[in-house]
């Protein structure tokens, strides 16, 4: 009987190892790909909550615009060959509903990360849970200081410039042009309103107690703020600081005009949208209002030859016709979409939650529709992407820039 060749055990092991080495050497991409929940060779699943209904539904234009941006990216082949699946759920600006929807996104839909969920009280209701789950909670649609607290919430970062910083910018401007102003304030009765007032009073310093002559609050469930505005007028104030979401900005501006009260009005950036606040109030009623901006205004003719704005207009016509071009949240959603895609590009094939957060906490980039001189910058110890703004004045048709880049720490 013929004898076959019998390899020794050692030779067999060496042969298997050599074969394995060849396999891994031939497919380096397979060895390098790392995926968290919601990521695969073909898809990246991300989620958000926004008020498609309820008192702050004007904000939903941001999510509609971000959805449209991702649709354009998907038509171009996605990011590194992967399509973005953006799941956007209505929470009606109601914290209990936000809790329910965020749990669904994380536990049922298994998104890789969350991007730009809208609202201060709504995000406050879920920030601890999201951080316990170690899910990136990026570009939160709130400027509350609590969303820049890497020591306690290392997975959370804001988008909107901090309300306290913006409040301080208005206060310093008032001191410079009208140091004897008598100021009346209407503010939202929650962390949003309190943060703005904190910065505003900090900016006025020891003059706050004498300059602020009257202060009123409202709840988002209130039908109108008419009675508050009438009360504020009776204080004799010549400056009116309006710390409101768009629906109530429109009411406050209109009521002041209707009762023949014409103080210098300041409206916080989150309540200053032409489509959401100014047009409903009436352009004549809103003339002269001062606000702050960090992104280009599509209605401003100075940007008509700007290549980024021209590209935005083409995109709006094709992908986002549902949203009015004068809506503040159309360029807002576009900028957020751009930033998210940039983070995903930087992640390459390492689409883990840890790497998403690593890239998001080391940003340094320009966005197409931010004002010149303003850029996204983050670090692990300061997760605020946007720290600068410029003052704008409504001239009866559009907002006109009138200050340099201003910052507050």
QUIBEL-V259464 format. One record per pair of residues at least 24 apart in sequence whose C-alpha atoms are under 7 Angstrom apart, sorted by the first residue. I is the first residue (numbers start at 1). J is the second residue. Records with the same first field share a line. If there is no record, write none. Layout:
I: J ; J
//
This chain:
33: 349 ; 350
34: 349 ; 350 ; 351 ; 352
35: 350 ; 351 ; 352
36: 112 ; 351 ; 352 ; 353
37: 110 ; 111 ; 112
38: 110 ; 111 ; 112
39: 112 ; 351
41: 82
42: 81 ; 82 ; 83
43: 82 ; 83 ; 84 ; 85
44: 82 ; 83 ; 84 ; 85
45: 84 ; 85 ; 86 ; 111 ; 112
46: 85 ; 86 ; 87 ; 111 ; 112 ; 113 ; 114
47: 86 ; 87 ; 88 ; 105 ; 111 ; 113 ; 114 ; 115
48: 87 ; 88 ; 89 ; 114 ; 115 ; 116 ; 117
49: 88 ; 89 ; 90 ; 91 ; 98 ; 117 ; 118
50: 89 ; 90 ; 91 ; 117 ; 118
51: 90 ; 91 ; 92 ; 93
52: 90 ; 92
53: 90 ; 92
54: 92 ; 93
55: 220
56: 93 ; 245
58: 276
59: 329
61: 323 ; 329 ; 330
62: 329 ; 330 ; 332 ; 333
63: 333
65: 320 ; 330 ; 333 ; 334
66: 333 ; 334 ; 336 ; 337
68: 319 ; 320
69: 334 ; 337
70: 337
72: 319
79: 341 ; 344 ; 345
80: 345
93: 119 ; 122
94: 122
95: 121 ; 122 ; 125
98: 122
99: 125 ; 126
112: 353
113: 137 ; 353
114: 138
115: 139 ; 140
116: 140 ; 141
117: 141
118: 142
120: 144 ; 191 ; 192
131: 155
135: 353
136: 353 ; 357
144: 192 ; 195
148: 382 ; 383 ; 384
150: 381
155: 357
157: 383 ; 384
158: 384
159: 384 ; 385 ; 386
160: 386
161: 386 ; 387
163: 195 ; 196
164: 195 ; 196 ; 197 ; 198 ; 199 ; 200
165: 199 ; 408 ; 409
167: 196 ; 197 ; 199 ; 200
168: 199 ; 200 ; 202 ; 203
169: 408
170: 200
171: 200 ; 203 ; 204
172: 203 ; 204
181: 211 ; 238 ; 239
182: 211 ; 212 ; 213 ; 237 ; 238 ; 239
183: 211 ; 212 ; 213 ; 214 ; 237 ; 238 ; 239 ; 240
184: 212 ; 213 ; 214 ; 215 ; 232 ; 237 ; 239 ; 240 ; 241
185: 214 ; 215 ; 216 ; 240 ; 241 ; 242
186: 215 ; 216 ; 217 ; 241 ; 242 ; 243
187: 216 ; 217 ; 218 ; 242 ; 243 ; 244
188: 217 ; 218 ; 219 ; 243 ; 244
189: 217 ; 218 ; 219
193: 243
213: 237
224: 251
225: 251 ; 252
226: 252 ; 255
229: 255 ; 256
233: 261
237: 263
238: 263 ; 264
239: 263 ; 264 ; 265
240: 264 ; 265 ; 266
241: 265 ; 266 ; 267
242: 266 ; 267 ; 268
243: 267 ; 268
244: 271
245: 270 ; 271
246: 271 ; 272 ; 273 ; 276 ; 277
247: 276 ; 277
249: 277
250: 277 ; 278 ; 280 ; 281
251: 281
253: 281 ; 285 ; 286
254: 281 ; 285
257: 285
264: 289
265: 289 ; 290
266: 290 ; 291
267: 291
268: 292
269: 293
273: 327 ; 328
274: 326 ; 327 ; 328
275: 326 ; 327
276: 327
283: 396 ; 397
284: 396
286: 396
287: 394 ; 395 ; 396
288: 393 ; 394 ; 395
289: 393 ; 394
290: 391 ; 392 ; 393 ; 394
291: 391 ; 392 ; 393
292: 389 ; 390 ; 391 ; 392
293: 389 ; 390 ; 391 ; 392
294: 370 ; 371 ; 388 ; 389 ; 390
295: 369 ; 370 ; 371
296: 369 ; 370 ; 371
298: 325 ; 326
299: 326 ; 398
300: 398
308: 368 ; 369
331: 369
335: 367 ; 368 ; 369
373: 405
//
